[in-house]
Amino acid sequence: MADRRRQRPGTGKSGSGRAARPAGASGKPGQRHTAPGKPAGRQARSTEPGGGRVMRALNPRKPPSRSRVRIAALVFAGLTIVLGILGLTVDGTYLRSAALTAVLAVLWGVIALTMR
C-alpha cells in the first residue's frame, strides 16, 4: 500500500509536492497569492508599514555580526561629531556627551576589528 500518512498541519506542502495554497484561495497552483489590495513580490517588501527593514536590522535576538557592529561604531562616531559641533557652537555641556560617545565609537570599532 502506498504511503498515505496524514500530513501535519502547517508544514506547507500539498499532496503534489508543491507549496500549499492558503485556505480558501482560488486560482492556479503556480499563481502567487497576496492579500487584497497588496502588491505581490518586491513591491510588497518596499511598502512595508513601520519600517520593517529597520526593525529586522535592530533585532536584538540576532547575534551581532561584524558589519552590524561596524555600523554601530559609525553611528556613534557620527553622533560624536554632531554633539561636538553642538558643544562648540551652542553650549559647552554637549562636549562631555561627545567625549562619551567617542569612547563608545572607539570601543565598538575595536570590537568590530577583533570579531571573526
N, C-alpha and C positions, 0 to 999 in steps of 0.2 A: 504494500500500500504506500502511496506517495506521502511525503512529509506534509501533514496537514495540521501542524500545530497552530494554535491561535496566536496571532502577533500581539505583543504587549502594546497598550495604548501609549501614544506619544513617541513611538520610535521613528515615525516619519517615513515609512515605506508602505507602498501599496503592494498588492499581490503580484504586480507585474515587475517589480524591482525598481520602479521609478519612485521619486518622492511623491508622497500622497498629497492630494488636494485638500484644502481646508473643507470642513463640513459645510454642505450647502452650496459649494462653489460649482458654477456651471462653466461650460466652455471646453476647449480641447485640452488634453492632458499636458501638452507642452507649453501651454499658454501661461504667462505669469499672472498671478493673482495679487491684487492690491486692494486696499480699502477704497470705497467710492470717494472720488474727489482727490485722491492722492496719485501723483505720477509714479511710474514704475522706473526701476533701475537707478542710474546715477542721480537723476533729478530728485529722487526721494531722499537721498542722503544729504544733498546740499541744502535742502529746505527743512532740515530738522529743527523743530522749535526748541528754544532754550540752549542752543549751542551744544548739541550732543557730542561733537568732536572735542570741544574743550573739556567737557565732563569726563570723556574717556581718557583724555591726556592727564587729568588731575586725579585719576582713580587711585586712592591710597592703598588699595589691596594689591595692586600690581607691584612686583619688586622693581626697584628703581634701576633703570638701565643707564649706561654711560651717557647716552645722548640726553636723557631726561635730567640727569644731574648736571650736565654741561649747560643745558638751557636754564636750569635754576641758578647756576653761577652767573650766567649772563644777565638774568633778570635782576639779581641782587646788585650786579655791577651797574646796570642802568639806573636802578633806584638810588645807588650811591651817588651817581653823577647828578641826578635830579635834586637829591637832598643837599648835595654840596653847593649847587648853584643857588638853591633857595637860601642856604645858610650864608652865602657870600652877598647876596643881593637883598634879601628881605630881613632875616633875623638870624643872629648867630647861634641860636639854640638848635637850629637844624643841623649844625655841624657835628654834634655828638651823635645824632641818629645816622648821619652819613658815615661816620667812622665805624659805628657798629655794623652797618650793612656792608661796609667794605671788608670787615673781618669775616662776615658770613660769605661774601663773594669769594674771598681767598680760600676759606675752608671748603666750600663746595667745589671750587676749582681743583683743589688738591685731591679731594675725594674722586672727582671725575678722572684725574690723571692716573690715580692709583688703582682704579677699577679694572678688572679683567674683561 
